Amino acid sequence: MARKMTQEEWRAFVSRSTRTGKLATVRADGSPHIAPIWFVLDGDSLVFTTGKDTVKGRNLVRDGRVALCVDDERPPFAYVVLHGRAEISEDADERLTWATRIGGRYMGADRAEAFGRRNAVPGELLVRVRIDKVVSETGVAD
């Protein structure tokens, strides 16, 4: 039987390995837009970068409401959905720090700096989402 994850469990789940997040943003007409992202947790926030001129970048600047789903597609299945509001920064030093941390998570420590520099260029946004709500289940098919 499915059960809700504890805070410790969902934090470990979303931070484990190189699972991507599926980020939902709100388009100008109110319809949803979903895109995969690389991210890291930082306390009560999730942090990622995105291009200022991408659909998600434009959506986030206009309307910061987001939901992020991270799931395990293997039986017995599990998922976490994080809800919150995005705060945008274009600070070059912050962007490089976080892009490097994110690069390290997904590409490994030996390639972190190169990916950080690649993803911290002008035109990229640093996005911090303060997590307001968490929905999580593990053992969905048990």
C-alpha positions as CSV (number, residue, x, y, z in Angstrom):
1,M,0.0,0.0,0.0
2,A,1.3,3.5,-0.9
3,R,2.4,5.7,1.9
4,K,3.4,9.4,2.3
5,M,7.2,9.9,2.5
6,T,8.7,11.7,5.6
7,Q,10.5,14.9,5.0
8,E,13.8,13.1,5.3
9,E,12.7,10.5,2.8
10,W,11.4,12.9,0.1
11,R,14.5,15.1,0.4
12,A,16.8,12.1,-0.1
13,F,14.6,10.9,-3.0
14,V,14.7,14.1,-5.0
15,S,18.5,14.5,-4.3
16,R,19.5,10.9,-5.2
17,S,21.5,10.3,-8.3
18,T,20.8,12.2,-11.5
19,R,17.0,12.1,-11.5
20,T,15.7,15.0,-13.5
21,G,12.7,17.1,-12.4
22,K,9.7,17.8,-14.6
23,L,9.0,21.5,-14.1
24,A,5.5,22.8,-14.7
25,T,5.2,26.6,-15.3
26,V,2.2,28.7,-16.3
27,R,1.9,30.1,-19.9
28,A,0.5,33.6,-20.6
29,D,-2.8,32.0,-21.6
30,G,-3.0,30.0,-18.3
31,S,-2.2,26.7,-19.8
32,P,0.7,24.5,-18.4
33,H,4.1,24.1,-19.8
34,I,6.3,21.2,-18.7
35,A,10.1,20.8,-19.3
36,P,12.8,18.6,-17.7
37,I,15.4,20.3,-15.6
38,W,18.5,19.7,-13.6
39,F,18.3,21.0,-10.0
40,V,19.6,20.9,-6.5
41,L,17.9,21.3,-3.1
42,D,19.2,24.1,-0.9
43,G,17.4,24.1,2.5
44,D,13.7,24.8,1.8
45,S,14.3,25.7,-1.8
46,L,15.1,24.1,-5.1
47,V,17.6,25.8,-7.4
48,F,18.1,25.6,-11.1
49,T,19.1,27.7,-14.1
50,T,17.3,28.3,-17.4
51,G,17.6,30.5,-20.4
52,K,15.9,33.9,-20.1
53,D,14.4,33.5,-23.6
54,T,13.1,29.9,-23.2
55,V,9.4,29.2,-22.7
56,K,10.0,28.3,-19.1
57,G,12.2,31.4,-18.5
58,R,9.6,33.8,-19.9
59,N,6.9,32.0,-18.0
60,L,8.8,32.3,-14.7
61,V,9.6,36.0,-15.1
62,R,5.9,36.7,-15.8
63,D,4.3,34.2,-13.2
64,G,6.5,32.5,-10.7
65,R,4.1,29.7,-9.8
66,V,5.7,26.2,-10.4
67,A,5.4,22.6,-9.6
68,L,8.2,20.1,-10.0
69,C,7.7,16.3,-10.2
70,V,10.5,13.8,-9.5
71,D,9.6,10.2,-9.9
72,D,10.9,6.6,-9.9
73,E,9.4,4.7,-12.9
74,R,10.4,1.3,-11.5
75,P,8.1,-0.8,-9.4
76,P,6.9,-0.3,-6.7
77,F,7.0,3.4,-8.0
78,A,7.4,6.6,-6.0
79,Y,7.1,10.3,-6.7
80,V,7.5,13.7,-5.1
81,V,5.8,16.9,-6.3
82,L,7.1,20.2,-5.0
83,H,5.0,23.4,-5.3
84,G,6.3,26.9,-4.8
85,R,7.0,30.3,-6.2
86,A,10.2,31.2,-8.2
87,E,12.5,34.0,-7.4
88,I,14.7,35.1,-10.3
89,S,18.3,36.4,-10.2
90,E,20.8,37.3,-12.8
91,D,23.7,37.8,-10.4
92,A,26.8,36.4,-12.2
93,D,28.6,35.1,-9.1
94,E,25.4,33.4,-7.7
95,R,24.7,31.9,-11.2
96,L,28.2,30.5,-11.5
97,T,28.1,29.0,-7.9
98,W,24.8,27.2,-8.4
99,A,25.4,26.2,-12.1
100,T,28.6,24.5,-10.9
101,R,26.8,22.7,-8.0
102,I,24.1,21.5,-10.4
103,G,26.7,20.5,-13.0
104,G,28.5,18.5,-10.3
105,R,25.4,16.6,-9.4
106,Y,24.5,15.6,-12.9
107,M,27.9,15.4,-14.6
108,G,30.2,14.5,-11.7
109,A,32.7,16.5,-9.7
110,D,35.4,16.3,-12.5
111,R,33.1,18.1,-15.0
112,A,31.3,20.4,-12.6
113,E,33.3,23.6,-13.3
114,A,33.1,23.2,-17.1
115,F,29.3,22.7,-16.9
116,G,29.0,25.6,-14.4
117,R,30.8,28.0,-16.7
118,R,28.7,26.8,-19.7
119,N,25.4,27.4,-17.9
120,A,26.3,30.6,-16.0
121,V,26.6,32.9,-19.0
122,P,24.6,36.1,-19.6
123,G,21.1,35.3,-20.7
124,E,20.8,32.5,-18.2
125,L,18.6,33.0,-15.1
126,L,19.2,31.6,-11.6
127,V,15.9,30.3,-10.3
128,R,15.2,29.7,-6.6
129,V,11.9,28.1,-5.7
130,R,10.7,28.4,-2.1
131,I,8.9,25.1,-1.5
132,D,5.4,25.7,0.0
133,K,3.9,22.3,-0.4
134,V,5.1,18.7,-0.9
135,V,3.1,15.8,-2.1
136,S,4.9,12.4,-2.0
137,E,4.2,8.7,-2.1
138,T,6.4,5.6,-2.1
139,G,5.4,2.0,-2.7
140,V,2.6,3.2,-5.0
141,A,2.1,-0.4,-6.5
142,D,2.6,-2.3,-3.2
